[in-house]
Amino acid sequence: MGKKRPKIKKNDKVIVIAGKEKGKIGAVLKVDAEKGRVLVEKVNMVKRHARPGPQTAQGGIIEKEAPLHISNVMLVCNKCTEPTRIGHRRLEDGTKIRVCKKCGESLDD
């Protein structure tokens, strides 16, 4: 039994449904399918201590997003603006698209 392909993609609008960040909404910055984790903009912020170096000109305490488990986020539909499950539909030309389970609207732009 292999890993399942995540239904959530980069730039999707998601809401956190579990954990200390519950209720926060943000855009997906990165999806790690191997580990089943997502990086959501301005959610699950952690402080990291960095030394001055080539990447960071100035050292100090840097705040950045930490990944959340993919099961703790839910996609928000663009049309009905509600957290929704994701369905799939095939178009006439044979392409597969993601659809909102609540309103039936396409989630792929």
Backbone hydrogen bonds, N-H to C=O, Kabsch-Sander energy under -0.5 kcal/mol:
donor,donor_aa,acceptor,acceptor_aa,energy
11,N,28,V,-2.7
12,D,9,K,-1.6
14,V,12,D,-0.6
14,V,26,G,-2.8
15,I,74,M,-2.7
16,V,24,K,-2.5
17,I,72,N,-2.7
18,A,72,N,-0.9
22,K,19,G,-1.5
23,G,16,V,-3.2
24,K,21,E,-1.9
26,G,14,V,-2.2
28,V,12,D,-2.3
29,L,39,L,-3.6
30,K,39,L,-1.2
32,D,37,R,-3.3
33,A,31,V,-0.8
36,G,32,D,-1.4
37,R,32,D,-2.1
38,V,68,L,-2.8
39,L,30,K,-2.7
40,V,38,V,-0.6
41,E,27,A,-3.0
43,V,40,V,-1.7
46,V,64,K,-3.1
48,R,62,I,-3.2
50,A,48,R,-0.5
50,A,60,G,-3.1
53,G,56,T,-3.6
57,A,55,Q,-0.7
60,G,50,A,-2.6
62,I,48,R,-3.6
62,I,60,G,-0.6
64,K,46,V,-2.4
64,K,62,I,-0.5
66,A,44,N,-2.0
68,L,38,V,-3.2
70,I,36,G,-2.6
72,N,69,H,-1.9
73,V,70,I,-1.1
74,M,15,I,-2.5
76,V,13,K,-3.0
77,C,75,L,-0.5
77,C,82,E,-2.2
81,T,77,C,-0.8
84,T,75,L,-2.9
87,G,99,V,-3.2
89,R,97,I,-2.2
91,L,95,T,-2.9
94,G,91,L,-1.8
97,I,89,R,-3.0
99,V,87,G,-3.0
100,C,105,E,-2.7
101,K,85,R,-1.7
104,G,100,C,-1.3
107,L,98,R,-3.1
108,D,98,R,-0.8
109,D,107,L,-0.5
